[in-house]
Amino acid sequence: MKRFLALLSVLVLSISMLVGCGSKTADNDELVVYFVPSRDPAEIQKATKPLAEMLKAELSKLGYDFEKVRIEVGTSFEAVGEALSSGTAQVGFIPGGTYVLYDDGVDVALTATRFGLNHDSENPADWNTAPTENTNNKVKYYRSLVIAGPSEKGQKLAAKINNGEKLTLDDIQGATWGVSSNTTSPAGYIYPSLWLQENFGISITDLKSKVALDNYATSLSQLASGQIDVMVTYADARLDYVDQWNSNFGRTASIWDETNVIGVTDGIYNDTISVTKDASMTSELKEAIQQAFINIGNTEEGQKIISIYSHKGYEIGNSSDYDAEREAQKLIKSMQ
């Protein structure tokens, strides 16, 4: 009997070792990936549809077999942060501002790289001499721009900048602004508010005439129609929407002829791919997710998908990379 029990224990140990060498399937067979709605949600959903199977395949190669990878677009930046914090989503494509706001329950995994632009001056007039174009240099930061549109007021503001004059507080308060409804958006809210504070002693909340808009496509559409005079957005937004300015937004002239930069913010550290700090996210799974997205970003098909956010690839991210973002948010809170 003792010999039998000894053999049985060896057999059980052998089976457990074989199981341990197999696939590291997570307790939850579904991996949920959320995107923030910085562009038209339908556009994001369509562009990222192939990502589910690509990510599933890459994770399988790394030992994690999920039955399903589900891609969702959040209703707001904050909704994605909440989903990650609660563990109802495991992975989120979120800007640095959203990550910092929710970093008690969210961990940065990767920082996006993007192509630099042919303009990077802090003088807005320098951006108006030629269309904005991509370069081949990959960078870890971008800027937010204050852009005046084709309305009468927008053109007056642009003329002052292009003539080398400085805007006044009356100029700022006399325009209708399009700003992000997501207060954690670095390009659509946080950094433009800092720009206003540094140059005019006010924040976005102090603007007399402003419209909170859900995404940059909506902002550009309202800029084109003259519903707003000024908008704030990431630096290459006009490059992304150069065709839609005419085809979708009804303008006949070029976006470069009808819009002008009137303000440039400090550099903003690039977007993150962040993961939940929920118990389901082990350090090993986080490492696999990091490697999977790096691999995807290095493929031609993957490049097409991540270009929806102007991402060109990913590098391992660190919490300390976003300390400047933390300081920016502290300043924003002090102004409110």
N, C-alpha and C positions, 0 to 999 in steps of 0.2 A: 504493500500500500504506500509506504514512504517513497519507494522508487517511482511509483505511478504519479504521486503528487509532485515529485521533483520534476518529472518529465512534463507534467501538465503546466507547471509554473514556467518552465523554459519555453514551452509552446506559446503560452499567453504573452510572455515577454517578446518573443520573436514576432508575433502578430502585431503587437503594439508598436514595435520598431518599424515594421513595414508600413503601418498606417502613418506613422510620423514622417516617413520619407515621401509620402504622397502629396497630393495637392493640399495647400493651406487654405481651404475654403473658409471664408469668414462665417461667423454665426448667422449673420443676416445675408441671405443669398442674393440680395439686391443692393447694388451700389448706386446711390443717387447723387447726380452731379447738377449743380445749379449755376446758371449764368445770371448776372445782373442785367437789367433791361436798359442798358445805356444806348441801345439802338432799338429799332422796331422789333418787338418780341417775335413776331412772325418771321422776320428776316433772320434773326438769331437762330430760331428753332430750325428753319430750313437749312441754314449754313452748317449747323452743328449736328444734324441728324446722323451723318456717317460716323461721328465720334464714338457713339455707343459701342458699336461692334469693334472699332479699332482699339478702344481702351480695354474692352473685354478680352480681346486677343492678346494684347501686350501684357496684361496682368496675368493671364493664363501662362504665358511663357515664364513669368516670374514666380509661378507657384500659387497664384490666387485665382480660383475658378468661380466666378460669379455667374449665377443663372441668368441674371439680367443686369444691364447697366442702363439706368433711366436718366435721360437728359431733360431738365426743366428750365424755364426762364422765370425768375421770380417777379412778383408784382412790383417790387421796389428793391433798392439796394439793401434797405433795412430788413426786408422780409428774407433775403438770402442770408444775411448775418444771423437772424433769429433761427433760421432752419439749421445752419451749421452749429450754432450754440446749443440747440436742443437735441442735436443728433438725428433729426429727421432727414438731413442731408449730410453726406460724408465729405463731399468735395465741392468747392465753390470758386468760380472765377470772379474775384472781387477786387476793387481798387484798394490802394493802401489805406485810404480814409475809413473805409468800411471795416477792413481788417483790424485797424487800431481800435475802433469803437467797440469791437466785439472780441478783443483778444483774450478776455477771461475764458471764453469758451471755444476760441478758434485759434489754430496754429498755422503760421505761414509755412508753406511747403516749397513753393517756387516763386521766383520773380521773373516776369516776362522781359524779354529783350525786344526791341523794335528798331526799325531803321531810323537813323537820324534824319533831319531835314536840312535842306539847303539854307534855311533861315534859323537862327538861334539867338538873334540879338534881343536885348532888353528894350531897345528903341523901337516902338511900334511902326514908325515910318519905314524902317528898313524892310519890313515884311510886305510892304505895298509896292515895291519896285519891280517885282517879278512873281509869277505863280509859285506857290509852295510845292516843292518836289522832294521825293525820297532820295536819300543817298544810300550807299552800300555799307555805311558804318553802322554797326549795331550799338545801341545805347540803352542805358538802364533808367533814363529819365525822359520826361517830356514836359511841355509847358501848357498852360491854359492861356487862351487868348480872349480878349474882349473885342468883338467884331461888330462893326457898324454896318447896317444894311442899306438898301436902296431907298428907304423912306427919306423925306425931306430933312428930317432931324438927323437921321443917320449920316446923310451926305454932308451936312454942315459940320458934324463932329469930325468926320474923316478929313474934310478940307483943312480944318485947323491943324490936325496932326501932320498931314502931308505938307503943310506950309511951315512946319517947325514950331508951331505954337503949342502951348500947354493947355489942357482942358481945365476948366474951373469946376467948382462944386455945383454951380448953377447949371453948367453943361450936363453934368452927370444927373442931376435931379430933374432936368427938363426932358429927359428921354424915358421911353418905356423899355424896360429891361426884360429879357427872357432868361430866367435862371432855372437851375435844376430843382425839381420838387424833392430830390433826395439830398438831404442836408449832409450826408457823409460823402458825397461825390467830390473828389479833390478838384477836378477840372470844372465842374458845373456849379460848385458852391464854395468849398473851403478856401481854395487859393484865390479865386476872384474876390472873396470877402476880405482876405488879407491885403490884396492889391488896393481895394477901396480904402481900407483902414490906413495903409501906409501913405497913400497919395491924397486922400480927401478927408480922413478922420471919421469915416462912416463905415458901416458894414452892409451886407446885402439886406439885412432886416431893416435898415434905415432908409432904403431907397423908397422914394415917394410913389413911383409907378413901376410895378414889376409883376410879371406873370410867372407862376411856378409851372414848369412843363415837365412831362414825364420822360422824354428822351431827346437826343440831339436832332433826330430827324424832324420831330415836331417843332423844335426851336427854329431850325433852318427854314421849314415851311412857313412859319409865321414871320420870320425875318424877310423872306421873299415876298410875302403878301403885304408887308407894311404894318402888320398887326403889332409888331414890336420894332423898335428902332435899333436895339443893341442886344446881343446875346453873348453868353460865355460858353466856351467849348474847348475841347482838346485841340492841340495845334494843327493836326492834319485832318480835321473834320471836313474842311472845304474840299480837300483832295479826295476824300471818300465819297463826297456827294456832288462832285463836279458835274456829272451827267444828270443827276436827278434835279439839280437846280433848274434845268431847262425842261426835262421830260416829265417830271412829277410836280414841280413847284411853279410851273407856268411862266418862267422868265425867258426872255428872248436873248438877252445879252449874257456874257460869260459871268460866272460867279466871281472871277478875279477882277472883272471890271466893275461889278456892282457892290462888292463888299470890301471893307478895309479894316485892318487891324488898328485899334486905338488904344490897346493896353496889352501888356505881356507880363505874366506872373513869373515868380521864381520857378526853378525846376521842381518837378514832382516825381518822386520815385515811382517806378512802373508798377502796373497791376500785379496782383498775386494770384496764384492758385493756392488756396488755403484749404485746410482740412479741419474737421471737427475734433474737439478734445474729448468727445464722448468716449466711454470705455471701449467701444467697438473699434476705435482707431488705435491699433497697436503701433509701436515704433517700426516694426517690420513692415506692416501694411503701408504706413506713410512712406517708407523708403521705396517700396514697390511702386506706389503711385507717382512718386517723384521721377523714378527711372522710366516709367511708362510714358509720362508726358514729355520727358526729354526725348525719348525715342520717337514719339509721334511728331514732335516738332522738327525732327531731323528728316522727315519724309516729305515728298512732294504733296501727297494727299493731305497729310497733316497740316502742312503750310497753308493749304487752301482753307481749311477749317478755321484755324486760329487767326487767319487774316481778318475775320469779322471784327476782332478787337485790335487790329494792326499789330498783333504779336508776331514775332519772327522766330521765336524759340524760347527756351527756358533755362534758367540757372538756379541752383539751390538757393533758397531764400533764407534770410536770418531775421529774427525779430528786431535786432538792433538796427537793421537797415532802415527801419521806419520810425526811428526816434525823432527825426525832424518832423514827421507827420504828427507824432504825438504832441510835440511842442506847438505845431500849428493849430491842432484841435483845442489845446488849452487856451490859446490866444482867442480863438473863435468863441469859446464859452465865456471868456472874460468880457467879451464885447456884447454879449446878449443880455 
